[in-house]
Amino acid sequence: MQSETIGTTDTRGERPGPVAGRRRTAGGDGAAAPDPRATGLATAVAQMRVALDAYPVELRDRRPAEDQLDALAAMARSGTPDVPSLRQSLLLISAALGSVSALAAPLAALRGAVELFGRPVG
């Protein structure tokens, strides 16, 4: 990996402080790393979808649950989801699927992923 020193001297020819003299690696665009909570949420949503798709029985509230999974996936992609919206989507999914024991494990994982974002403010 190539690297270059950025700003090794200032306009007076003096060495700058440690922040200005840091190294940048080739290919680094300075973008922040994705929030691991958002990554975990996206994974939990994907696992819930797989479990729901594999469930052979027709569920009356399947479509609303899928809509809320879409909403959670979009919030995960945004990187900074709104906690009350996360909780609202989880509540609706739980109401739609909570009585299906075959979906209990992925639903619990989804709940755990939402809870990583903490309690809503207010």
DATA-V69213 format. One line per field, one symbol per residue. ss: DSSP state (H for helix, E for strand, C for the rest). burial: + if it has 9 or more other C-alpha atoms within 8 Angstrom, else -. Layout:
# DATA-V69213
ss=???
burial=???
This chain:
# DATA-V69213
ss=CCEEECCCCCCCCCCCCCCCCCEEECCCCCCCCCCHHHHHHHHHHHHHHHHHHHCCCCCCCHHHHHHHHHHHHHHHHHCCCCHHHHHHHHHHHHHHHCCCHHHHHHHHHHHHHHHCCCCCCC
burial=----++-+++-----+---++--++-----------++++++-++-+++-+----------+-+++-++-+++-++--+-+-+--++-++-+++-+++----++-++-+++-++--------
